[in-house]
Amino acid sequence: MATPRRRARTGRGGLGDHFVDRRHRLGLTQSELADLAGVSRSSVQSLESGRATVQLDLVVAIADALGCDLTLTTRGDRAG
């Protein structure tokens, strides 16, 4: 089964922005993060910028390398 592709929304609170903030807090370059996640630097750049669609496995690999958990909620469970 193909992995769904989604844009990593940029702007306040977007996934790409979250990953950039976390990477900076850890003092990592995009290249260092790419090495830790086992992906290319251009993949990290694409995810962080939101300029391209990315596969879920890329998001999971980068989140894992940054020590982040991914949580899914149903729309009815969102606060606010």
C-alpha positions as CSV (number, residue, x, y, z in Angstrom):
1,M,0.0,0.0,0.0
2,A,1.4,3.4,-0.9
3,T,2.2,5.8,1.8
4,P,-0.1,8.9,1.8
5,R,1.7,12.2,0.9
6,R,0.9,15.4,2.7
7,R,2.4,18.8,2.7
8,A,4.3,19.8,5.9
9,R,2.4,23.0,6.5
10,T,4.6,26.0,7.2
11,G,3.5,28.9,9.3
12,R,2.9,29.2,13.0
13,G,2.5,25.7,14.5
14,G,3.2,23.7,11.3
15,L,5.0,20.4,11.4
16,G,8.0,21.8,9.4
17,D,8.3,24.7,11.8
18,H,8.1,22.4,14.8
19,F,11.0,20.3,13.4
20,V,13.1,23.4,12.6
21,D,12.6,24.7,16.2
22,R,13.5,21.3,17.7
23,R,16.6,20.9,15.4
24,H,17.8,24.4,16.4
25,R,17.3,23.6,20.1
26,L,19.4,20.4,19.7
27,G,22.1,22.4,17.9
28,L,21.8,20.3,14.7
29,T,22.4,21.3,11.1
30,Q,20.1,19.9,8.4
31,S,22.9,17.7,7.3
32,E,23.5,16.3,10.8
33,L,19.7,15.7,11.2
34,A,19.6,13.9,7.8
35,D,22.5,11.6,8.9
36,L,20.7,10.8,12.2
37,A,17.4,10.1,10.4
38,G,19.0,8.2,7.5
39,V,17.6,10.5,4.9
40,S,19.0,13.1,2.5
41,R,19.6,16.7,3.5
42,S,17.3,17.8,0.7
43,S,14.5,15.7,2.3
44,V,15.0,17.5,5.6
45,Q,14.9,20.8,3.8
46,S,11.8,19.9,1.9
47,L,10.0,18.9,5.0
48,E,11.0,22.0,7.0
49,S,10.1,24.4,4.2
50,G,6.8,22.8,3.2
51,R,7.7,23.3,-0.4
52,A,7.2,19.6,-1.4
53,T,5.0,16.8,-0.4
54,V,6.7,14.2,1.8
55,Q,6.0,10.6,2.7
56,L,4.9,9.6,6.2
57,D,8.0,7.4,6.6
58,L,10.2,10.5,6.2
59,V,8.2,12.4,8.8
60,V,8.5,9.4,11.2
61,A,12.3,9.1,10.7
62,I,12.9,12.8,11.3
63,A,10.6,12.9,14.3
64,D,12.4,9.8,15.8
65,A,15.9,11.4,15.2
66,L,14.7,14.6,17.0
67,G,13.2,12.6,19.9
68,C,9.6,13.7,19.0
69,D,6.5,11.6,19.3
70,L,3.8,11.9,16.6
71,T,0.3,11.9,17.9
72,L,-2.9,11.6,15.9
73,T,-6.2,12.8,17.2
74,T,-9.6,12.7,15.6
75,R,-11.2,16.0,14.7
76,G,-13.9,15.6,17.4
77,D,-11.2,15.3,20.1
78,R,-9.4,18.6,19.3
79,A,-9.5,21.1,22.1
80,G,-10.7,24.6,21.3
